[in-house]
Amino acid sequence: MEQYQVTGMSCAACSARVEKAVSAVPGVTACSVSLLTNSMGVEGTASAQDIIAAVQAAGYGAAPRGSAPAAAAAEADPLEDRETPVLKRRLFASLGFLLVLMYLSMGHTMWGWPLPAFFEGNPIAIGLTQLLLSAIVMLINQKFFRSGFKALWNKAPNMDTLVALGSAASFVYSVYALFAMTADPAEAAHWLHEFYFESAAMILTLITVGKMLEARSKGKTTDALKGLMKLAPKTACVIRDGAEVTVPIEEVHRGDIFVVRPGENIPVDGVVLEGSSAVNEAALTGESIPVDKTVGDGVSAATTNRSGFLKCEATRVGEDTTLSQIIRMVSDAAATKAPIAKVADRVSGIFVPTVITIAAITLVVWLCLGQTAGYALARAISVLVISCPCALGLATPVAIMVGSGVGARSGILFKTAVSLEETGKISIVALDKTGTITSGEPRVTDVIPAEGLTEEGLLRLAYALERKSEHPLATAIIRRAEELDLDAVEVTDFQAMPGNGLKALMGDAVLCGGNLSFIRNYTEVPATLQVTADRLAEAGKTPLYFCAEGRLAGIIAVADVIKTDSPQAIHELQNMGIRVVMLTGDNERTAKAIGRQAGVDEVIAGVLPDGKEAVIRSLQKKGKVAMVGDGINDAPALTRADIGIAIGAGADVAIDAADVVLMHSRLSDVPAAIRLSRAALRNIHENLFWAFFYNSIGIPLAAGAFVALGLTLNPMFGAAAMSLSSFCVVSNALRLNLISIHDPKRDKPRREFKLKKEKKPMTKTMHIEGMMCPHCEARVKKTLEALPEVTSAEVSHTAGTAIVTLSAPIADEVLKQAIEAQDYPVTSID
């Protein structure tokens, strides 16, 4: 997506006009304009010149973000609020002249407040003074007229057009009344009450008040992004020609060696070459506890070195650092458009012409009903100035910007506005087991020595044998031994034996270790230990048997342990009315054991790496699905899911494929992301309701539809209402900063998230002989699922069965032939 800076937009009608103009350019496939950040994102093959020309033809200005015109004022701080100071100066200047004008027009004329002797009995002088004061206020606020009439000339009227027409109409009619007064001095008192000079000035001043409040509030919506940008260090201490040199951050290149002392911020992403320290990563992850870093560990830009000296090699610099990627994600989310915003955009596109038409009809109707020109004009002007397309246009983007900022502060990154809106609508969460529910690293969970041996003695034997193995389960035993500071005994003649076992010599003693079938070749396993091992296997653990000199030494159980926060996170998701499904390539017994510990609703076992995408596709028949994963093999499933959620510590491919990235790498952020999405969506609904309700009540009231009830609206009060409407919408969006996204107290299921009912699928149970191991299971499963009529197959070598789920009828003979072609006899099919 190419980003552009757009100038000259003042309301939602402007952004809708720009979006429509650019979308019509050949080669543009998507265009999204943000009134909040005055930015535009364009996708497609159209050239920048054609896009800029289309924007200019619509009456606005544009430049590619980062180019000289766009960056001239923004290089120092692209998010600096430059609008509020200008509006504040305009407001104070306008107020000074307006107060004098109001004293003259309202104070003296209506309440008889004293005036200098020069004005006594001289209504023409009073009128001329009012004309002069209102003209000065109009000159101060000339931007409304320039922008409004320019937009009208380009046949794209906007909010400034409404303000300019209302103020100009008040001024022109008052000038006519002043001339009429000079022509007929006898009616001077009558014409004095027909002046609307104060309305012309008051409308502009009140709209400026609203604009200033709106600008200040909009500035606060980007506070999270500003905070992230301020974290970026400006300099780095690098080693050049053997000496430490402080250089601007822009001059640091990949491969440079840099040093960081205690208390300093780390300038770029890198890897530690020398030293150790505790690094505070709260700026990126929100985690307040410092993380220990030593040689080989990665460090990220904008994190703080708390204690030791670090020498690091730069691995990612400039726009590639983690901090820059976070900033880019939040910026892109603000530049994109949520689906719900399209409703407001369609209304905004026709809103201003409709309001001008209603104002003209109001003027004609009141004149036809016999009212004076002044009364009819007041009603028409009230319609013009009370109407507010800005409230409609800001309803969605301010909530998206604030919501994205709240997420970024908590380590939850929504890549687009669509992902922020849609995350709260999911009804099923599919969790990859390894690295998501579990830690992804095997750990020793149980040490059960045989009679006559201690736990430490069993671990010493296992450590001696396993330290030469490269198997993942060996690392768990090695880690436990090193944690206990056990001495390593050297072994010789080490062999990795076929059938999942290890063998070596420790002195003259033969050491063996492996699974049950392997160890039985070297020793007998007592029935009591066999029962214990079966119980461990039922709990999803892998029992490893060890023997020395032909005598069983004991059992060490290893498992990929569940993360401490996983059960609580899953429970919170269920309380939100979401069904939780665990995907794993493990056999069914192990998978169900882990599923019970985690508390998931459904376990889908035996899923091969390339089968996750198909599982997600089948789950989508029941409702909106979010996939949570961290590995490269999760990328297709993350892309297929309605919302892909990547664990931040995972593979870059998974992060690129996801819609939401969890920087903390903890499962509890999944319900937090859903809470934030639901809160943002609720906020958008509130904003849109207010915008539509305000206009649907305000316009008829201003037009005089409720005159029979004694309700009318002065143009000045109409302008005040218009100013406050936008301010209220932005202020309501800022309330998102107050929510606690990790607090489950207010969680409740949403009725619209009930799972879709499915027809009961056709199933067949095949009884198969010859399957001896999980490899056989995988082979049979792959063969069955290759058949077009088969949706899925659950295969168990221990039970000797394959439960086949079908999408269409299939002959038993076809199933039988497919399996027997793989040399597995089929005895029967139910």
Number of C-alpha atoms within 10 A of each C-alpha: 14 12 18 23 21 25 17 14 24 19 21 31 29 28 28 26 26 27 23 18 18 27 19 14 16 13 15 17 14 14 22 24 28 24 25 24 20 17 24 28 22 23 15 14 10 15 12 15 12 15 24 19 17 22 22 16 14 20 22 21 17 24 22 21 18 15 11 12 13 18 16 11 12 15 12 9 12 15 15 15 15 14 13 19 13 11 19 16 11 18 22 14 16 25 17 12 18 22 14 16 24 19 18 22 22 14 15 14 17 11 10 11 11 13 13 6 8 9 15 11 9 12 19 18 14 22 24 13 18 26 22 15 23 27 18 17 25 24 14 17 22 15 13 24 20 13 22 23 20 18 23 16 11 12 13 22 24 33 27 26 25 28 24 27 21 28 28 19 20 24 23 15 18 26 20 13 22 24 14 14 21 14 11 11 14 10 12 19 12 12 22 19 15 20 24 28 28 27 27 29 31 27 29 28 27 23 23 23 22 23 22 22 22 24 21 18 22 25 19 19 29 23 17 21 23 18 14 20 18 11 17 18 17 12 17 23 20 26 15 12 7 7 9 14 13 14 13 12 18 11 14 21 16 15 13 16 21 25 22 20 17 15 14 17 23 26 30 32 23 26 22 22 18 14 14 18 20 18 23 23 20 18 20 23 19 16 14 10 11 17 16 14 19 18 15 12 13 16 26 22 25 27 25 24 26 19 17 16 18 22 20 27 22 25 19 19 22 19 11 12 20 20 23 19 13 23 22 15 20 27 20 21 25 33 29 23 22 21 13 17 19 14 12 24 20 14 18 27 22 17 22 24 19 13 21 21 13 18 26 18 14 25 22 15 14 19 16 11 9 9 13 13 14 19 14 24 25 26 25 29 34 30 32 32 33 30 29 31 29 25 29 29 33 29 29 30 28 31 30 33 29 26 31 32 30 24 24 26 18 23 24 29 28 31 23 22 27 19 21 28 25 20 28 22 22 20 26 25 28 28 24 22 27 21 23 23 27 21 17 15 15 21 22 23 18 15 18 20 21 19 9 7 13 15 16 14 15 21 25 19 22 27 26 24 29 23 19 18 17 10 12 11 20 21 20 21 26 24 16 16 21 12 9 10 9 16 11 15 13 14 20 14 9 17 15 17 13 8 12 14 19 22 22 23 19 19 11 10 12 18 26 32 29 21 17 19 12 18 23 15 10 19 17 13 18 10 9 8 17 14 11 14 22 14 13 21 18 16 19 26 25 23 27 21 27 31 26 22 15 17 16 25 29 27 28 25 23 23 24 23 20 21 16 15 15 21 20 14 23 26 18 22 27 22 17 20 20 25 22 21 21 26 26 22 19 18 20 18 15 20 22 23 18 25 25 15 13 23 20 23 15 15 21 20 20 22 21 15 15 12 19 25 21 16 19 25 15 14 18 19 13 15 19 21 28 30 29 31 30 28 21 15 18 26 24 21 29 30 19 21 24 22 26 29 32 32 27 22 17 19 17 16 16 28 25 16 20 29 27 28 31 27 22 18 20 20 24 21 23 27 27 22 26 21 24 26 25 18 20 26 24 15 24 25 16 16 28 23 13 19 25 17 11 18 20 12 10 20 25 17 20 29 26 22 14 13 12 8 8 7 11 17 21 14 28 24 18 23 29 21 21 26 28 20 25 27 24 20 28 28 20 18 27 20 15 21 15 8 12 13 20 17 12 16 9 8 15 14 14 13 8 10 18 16 17 12 9 8 6 6 11 13 17 16 16 21 19 23 16 12 21 12 11 16 11 17 22 21 14 25 23 16 15 24 18 13 15 11 15 19 20 24 25 22 30 25 20 11 11 16 21 22 18 23 19 19 14 11 10 14 7 13 9 10 19 20 14 17 19 14 10 12 12 17 16 19 10 12 16 9
